[in-house]
Every structure is written in structure tokens, then in C-alpha cells.
Amino acid sequence: DHMFLTISTKLMGYSDFAWAGRPRYAPRAEYVEYLERYVSFFQLEDGLSFNTDVTGAVLKGSGEWEVEAEKDGKKMVMKADRLIICTGSNHNPKYAPVPGFTGE
């Protein structure tokens, strides 16, 4: 795999978890290792779900998110106080219809 970050590690690193070494453009494998160390350090494993299709998300009046998802044909509903939407730059985006949202 010959993919490198197009933004320096200084900008791609999290402020609460310093990137070891000097700022530079890291290869994909190094960045993945950095993210895995971050997840392990902050014990985030139980809160992550990869290869999961999010089919809906609603912010409730309580400030809590109700997220509908599907993984391996199994539907699930998760509750969260934060919602992070992550899309890769080389993937085709999927948009959930949001009434009244025009994209601006």
C-alpha cells in the first residue's frame, strides 16, 4: 500500500495524544497504528463499530442521539451523547434525507 497522508501528522494528530516524531506525511500503515494506539490508550474499543451502515440518527429533546444501524444483516438501535460522522475521501457519500436541509 503506497498511500500517504496528504496533511502533515502535526495536523492529523489529536491534541490530547501527541504524534511521536517530527511532523511529516505518514504512510497509511503508520497512521492506522497511531489511531489504534489512541483507541487503546483511551479504551474506546467498546464504543466503536466498524463496517456498520448507519440508517438513521435523531437528536432527541434530551440531547441524546438515537442511532439506527445495520451490521451483517442485523438491525440495531444505539444511544449516544455524541455523534461523529466519518467518511473517507475516496468513498461515495450516502446522505440521509433531512427535512428542510438544503446543504448550505
C-alpha positions in Angstrom: 0.0 0.0 0.0 1.6 3.3 -1.2 -0.9 5.7 0.3 0.4 8.6 2.4 -1.5 11.3 4.4 -2.0 14.5 2.4 -1.9 16.5 5.6 1.0 16.6 8.0 0.9 14.4 11.1 1.0 17.6 13.1 -2.4 18.5 11.8 -3.8 14.9 11.7 -2.9 14.1 15.3 -5.2 14.6 18.2 -4.3 17.4 20.7 -4.6 15.0 23.6 -2.4 12.3 22.1 0.8 13.6 20.6 2.2 12.0 17.4 5.6 10.6 18.2 8.3 12.1 16.0 8.5 15.1 13.8 5.6 16.4 11.8 5.6 14.8 8.4 3.4 13.0 5.9 2.9 9.5 7.3 2.2 6.3 5.3 -1.2 4.8 5.7 0.1 2.0 7.9 1.7 4.4 10.4 -1.5 6.5 10.7 -3.6 3.4 11.3 -1.2 2.4 14.0 -1.5 5.8 15.6 -5.3 5.6 15.6 -5.1 2.1 17.1 -2.8 3.4 19.9 -5.2 6.2 20.5 -8.2 3.9 20.8 -6.3 1.6 23.1 -4.9 4.4 25.3 -8.4 5.9 25.9 -10.1 2.5 26.0 -12.6 3.3 23.2 -12.9 -0.2 21.7 -16.4 -0.9 23.2 -17.8 2.3 21.7 -16.7 1.6 18.1 -18.5 -0.3 15.4 -16.7 -0.7 12.0 -18.3 -1.8 8.7 -21.7 -0.7 10.0 -24.3 1.1 7.9 -26.0 3.9 9.8 -29.6 4.1 8.5 -30.8 7.0 10.7 -29.9 9.3 13.5 -32.2 11.5 15.6 -31.2 14.1 18.2 -33.8 13.7 21.0 -35.0 16.6 23.2 -32.8 15.3 26.0 -29.7 15.9 23.9 -29.1 12.2 23.4 -28.7 10.7 19.9 -30.7 7.7 18.8 -28.8 6.0 16.0 -30.3 3.2 13.9 -27.8 0.9 12.2 -27.3 -2.4 10.5 -24.4 -4.7 10.5 -24.2 -8.1 8.9 -28.0 -8.0 8.3 -28.7 -7.3 12.0 -30.6 -4.1 12.8 -29.8 -2.2 16.0 -30.6 1.0 17.8 -27.8 2.7 19.8 -28.0 5.7 22.1 -25.1 8.2 22.4 -24.4 11.6 23.8 -22.1 12.4 20.8 -22.4 11.6 17.1 -19.3 11.6 14.9 -19.7 11.2 11.1 -16.6 9.8 9.4 -16.3 9.4 5.7 -13.3 8.5 3.7 -12.2 10.9 0.9 -12.2 8.1 -1.6 -15.7 6.8 -0.8 -19.0 7.7 -2.3 -21.1 9.6 0.3 -24.5 8.5 1.3 -26.9 11.1 2.5 -29.9 10.5 4.8 -32.8 12.8 3.9 -33.1 15.7 6.5 -36.3 17.7 6.1 -35.6 21.3 5.5 -31.8 20.8 5.0 -30.6 22.3 1.7 -26.9 21.6 2.1 -26.0 25.1 2.9 
